[in-house]
Amino acid sequence: MDKMNNASLLPAFIDRLKSTPVESIRIRFDAESDELLMTLSSDRVHTVSVPVLEDVSVRVTPDRTAIVGLHLENFLGRVVERYPDLVDLLDVAEAPDFTDESIMKFRRQIARQREGDSSTAHLVTDVSELLVSTGD
């Protein structure tokens, strides 16, 4: 893979996600820092986060030749508010100290906010749909 610029990283991440076997995808949510980290390989690789949108970074190798994952900061605080479907990632995430009851609380808040709003933009609906369909 050639070295990528910041603008091309998010579409490249989605393409890589679609081609990654589900069993290789690892999602971890840290409630204390409000961060969700998605890794597309079980291999341990040194990575850096490259910001692509507010609160959204793509994890790449330092030379930017390989996409390794996605890093969402302020996940419940801002990301899910803007992109409600991404709350579904919590269903399949490793989330120590974060209960199903807490997830349902956020689902209720999102449902109330969405009532009457049919124009909600979606950041990476493909991510949410792929992971939720495999979590059943």
N, C-alpha and C positions, 0 to 999 in steps of 0.2 A: 504494500500500500504506500502511495506517495504521501509526503508530508502535507497535512491539511491545514487550511486556515480556519479561524473560529467560526465563520458563517457556514462552512460546509460540515462542521462536526455533528450538529444535531440530526440532519438528514442521514448522514453516514452512520450515526449511532442506531437510528431506527432500522436502517437496512441491515446492519450487523445483528441487531436484536432479532429480526425476523428469520435470520439464517442460523441462529444459535439454538442448539438443542435445549429444550426446556429444562432438562435435568442439569444442565451446566449453568443455569441462571441462579444467582443467589441474591436475595433481597434482604436487607437488614435495616430496621428502623430503630433509631436511638431517640427515645422520648425526651430524655434530659436535654439533648442538644437540638432536638427537633430536626433531625437529618435522616433522610432515606438514601441509602447507598445500594445501587444495583450493580452487580458484577457479572460479566458475561463469560467468565471462565473460572474454573477451580484452581488454575495455575496461579501461583503467587508471582506477581510482577510488580516492579516499581512503577508507580503511576504519578501523574500530576493532574490536577483539576484545571480545566480550561473553561472559563465562564463563556456561556453562549446566550443566556438570557438572565434576567434578574432571578437570583436564587437557583439557577440551573447551570450546572457544569458537566461537561463530558470528561470522563476519566480516560486519559491516553498515556501511552508510553512517553517518556521525556522527549524523544525525538519526533513525536506526533505521527508515527507511522502505524500505530495499532490502537484501535479503540478497545478499551477494557471495561468501561462501565459508565454509569450515570450517577451524579451526586446532586440531590435536591436538598437545599438548605431551607430552613423555615417551612418545612413541609406542611405541618398542620396550621401554622401561623399565617402563611401567605399563599403557598403553592396550591393547596387544596381549595382554598377560597377562590382562587382564579380558575382552577381546572378541577372541578369537583369529581370528575370520574376517576381521578388518580387516587382517591381515597381507597379504591378497590385494591391497590397494591398492598395495603395493610393486611388484607386477607391471606396473602401468601408470604408475607415478610416474617423474618425472625424478629421478634419484638419483645425482648426481655422487659419485664415490668410494665407492659402495656397490655391491658386486658381487652377481651371481646366487648365488655361493657363500655370501655372508653371508645372503641371503634364505633359502636352503635351511637354513642353520643354525638360524634362528629357527623355520622350519616344523617341523623335527625336535623342537626344544624344546617347541613348542606341542603337537605330537602326543603327546609323552610325558606332558605335564601333563594332557591331556584324557582319556587312557585311563581309563575307568571313570567319567568325569564327564559324565552326560547332561543335567545341569541348567544348563549354561553359559548365562548371560544374554548377549544380543547388543545392543550399543549402536545401531548403525544397519545392520542386516543389509541393508536396501534399498540402502545406499550400496555395500557390498561386492559384492552380486549384480549390480547395474547395471554397475559398472565392470569387474568380472571378465568378464562376458559380452561386453563390447565390446572387451576386450583380446585376445581370441582371434585 
